[in-house]
Amino acid sequence: MAAPTYTPNDAINLATALNHKAPSQTMQIYACDLMYSRIWTKFPWNWTKQALTDITLVDGTQDYSLGGSDLTSFYRFVNIEIKDTSQTPTPRRFLTQKNHLSVETVTKGGLDSIRFYSWESTINKIRLDYAAAVPSATVLKLEGEFQIMPTKITVSNLGTALVLPDHYFNVFLEGVRWKFYELTDDSRAGVVQVVQGRQVYTGQLAVFMDAFTDMTKAEDFSDGEDTVYPAGGTLGQGKDVFWPRVFG
């Protein structure tokens, strides 16, 4: 991806020119930050992901802390695999995320029996469905990707480029324009209504949601098979790495 160039200041200047009015500077910053977070957290966009620092499994241990500085930027997981680096080539097995896993104090599992993981937020650790069984000379590790937290927009970084591809800057801009209308009590902001069980948007909110939907469709990598796990070495089984999907 080419380095982004648009900044929050660009959105503020354009929104002010297009709307012909703007809220106070403090409210402008709030508008940018709220819109940036809304877009960022909607989906694990490719530009919001980071490689997980490999985590070495320990025999008899079920819960694992994130490595390096991962915890300081962690928002949610995208995918995790378990691998045996003591073998060449290195075999890997895809793990499926669960909302919660209970503590297992009896059974242990290895490369071919550990299948699930959860993020236990109360202890800030990854929990496997079984404590790891790691024989001597075997090295099992977890690898994967996670979505990082969005940077908070403040007065100090209004001139810093957004972590957002330039070709999607229009989505951020339309969202900031909507927030500007909303914060100045302008009826052009629009509303959301529920009509026959469906959400219907009006005004600038509709313009933003239309652009946002187009962006989401264009980047929705969950439409196909996200990951193919080579079950048995020759057959591929598709695995969803993020749920719920945005479209289907």
N, C-alpha and C positions, 0 to 999 in steps of 0.2 A: 504494500500500500504506500502510495506517495505520501510524503510528510504533509499533514494538515497545515493550513495557513490561516483559516478564519478564526477570529477571536470573539469572545463575548462582546467586546466593544463594537465590533463590526455589526453584530446583531442589534445592539442597542441603537446605533446610529441609523441603521436601515429601518428598524421598526419605528423609530421616532419620525423619520422622514415620511414613511408610508402611512402611518397613523395620524400624522399631523399634530400629535401631542404625546406626552409620556408622563408616567408617574415620577415621583422623586427619585433621586439617585439610589437611595437605600432600597426602594421598591424595585427599581430596575435590576439591581443585583439579586434580590430575592427571586425575581421573575426568571432570570437566567439560570440561577442555581436549581430552582424547582423544575424547570423544563429540561435541563441537562440530566438531572437525576431520573426524571420520568422516562426519557428516551433510553438512557443507559440501562436501567433495571428492567425494561420490558422484555429483554431477550439477551442471551449471552452472545452478543455480536462478536465477530472475529477480532475486532480491534480492542475488545475489552477483556480478552483472555490472556492468561499467563501460564507458563509451564510450571507444574508442581515440582518443588524440590524433592528428589527421590527420598523415600522413607524406607529404611532398612527394617525388616520384620525381625522380631525377637521371639525365640521359642517360648511358648506359654503366655504370650502377651496378646491381648485383644484390642486395646485402645492405643492410639498413636497420635502424638502431637505433630503439627505441621513443622516442616523443616525450614531452616534459614529465617528469612523475614516474611515468609508467606502469610503468617497469621495477621500481620499488621495491615495487609492489603486485601485479605480474603473477604469475598462476598458470598459466593456459592460455587459448588463444584459443577463442572461440565462433564468430565469423564475421569475414571480411574481404572487402571489395569494393575494386575499383579504379575511380576516377572521373576524368572529364575536366572540371575546373571552368572551362576556357576556353570551353566550349560552354554554350549556354542553349537548352532545359533541359539539366541536367547528366546525361550518360549514365553508367551504372554497370554493372559486370560482376562477378558473384560469383566468388570464387576458392575453390578446393578445397584443403584442407590435406593435405600429405603428411608422412610421418615425417622424410624427408630428401630434399634436392635437391642434386645435384652442382653445382660451379662451372661456369658457362657463359661462356667468354671470347670467343666468336665471334659467336653469334647474339644479336640484340636483339629485343625485343618491345614492342608498345604495348597500347592499350586492348583490342583485339580478339584479341590473340595470347597475352598473359599469362593463364594459366588456373590456375596452382598456386602455392602458397607453402608454406614450412616454417618451423618455429622451430628455428634452429640454436643449441642451448643452450650449446655450447662457446664460442660467440662472442657469445651473447645478442643475436642479430639475426634479423630476418625475411629469408628468402631467397626470391626469386621464381624461377620456372623459367627466365626469361630476364632479362638485364640490360635495363633500361628504355630504350626508344627514345623520346626526348622532343624533337620538333622545336621550332624557335623559335616562340614565342607559344603553345605548348601547355603546359598545367599538369595533370599527372597526380598524383593523390593516392591513398593508401590510407586507408580508413576501416573501422570495424567495432566489435566488442565483444570484451571478454575477461573472464574470471573472475578476481577478485582473490583474494589469499591470505586465509585466515581470520585473524582477530585471535586471538592467543594469550591464553588465559584465565590470569590470574595473581591473586595476592592483592590487587593494586591495582585491578583492574576487576571484582571479584565483584559489585559493586553497579551496574555499568553494563549497560544493556539489551542483550540479545543481538540480533544482526542476523539475526533469524528472526521470521516473522509469529507473532503471538500464538496463532493458531489451530493452529499446529504445535508449540507449546511442549510438548504432551503427548508428542511423539516424543522430544524432548530429555530430558524428565523420566524416561520409561521407560528410556532408555538410561543415564542417571545411576544409576537404581535398580539396573539390572543390574550396572554397574561397582561400586557399593557392595557388593552381594552377593559379587561376585567378589573384591574386595579384602579382605573379611572372612571369606573361605573358607566362605561359606554355600552349601550345596548347592542352595538355591533359585535360584542364579545361572543354572543350566542349562548345557547344552553344545550343540555342533553335531555332528551325526553324518551320515555319508554312507550312505544306504539306497537300494540299487538305483540308484546314480548320482545321487541327489538329496540335497541338503542338508536335514536335518530338525533343527529347533531345539526345545529343551525349556526349561522354567522361565521365568524373567524374560527371558532372552535371546529366547525365542519371542514374548513379549509385545512387546518392543521391535521385533523384526524385523517383526511383523505391522503395527504402527503405522507403521514406516518404509516398508514396502511400500505401504501405503495412501497415504502422503504422496507417494511417488515416482510412483505411478500418477496421482494427482490433478494433479501438476505436470509430467508427462511431455509436453513440447511436441514431442517427436520422433515422436509417434504419427501426426501428419499431415505435410503438406508444410511444412517449416520456412521455406523461402525460395523464391519463384518468380522465376526469372531470365527476363526477357523476351527470349528468343532471337528475333532477327529483328524485334523490335518488336511483334509481335502474338501470338506463341505463348509460352505459359508452360511452363517445365520445372522441376519440383521439384528442389531441392537439399537434401541433408541437411547441417545445420550442425554437428552433433555426432555423433560415432561413437566407441564403439559406443552404440547406443540401449539404454536400460534395459529397455524392453519391446518386442521385435519390431523 
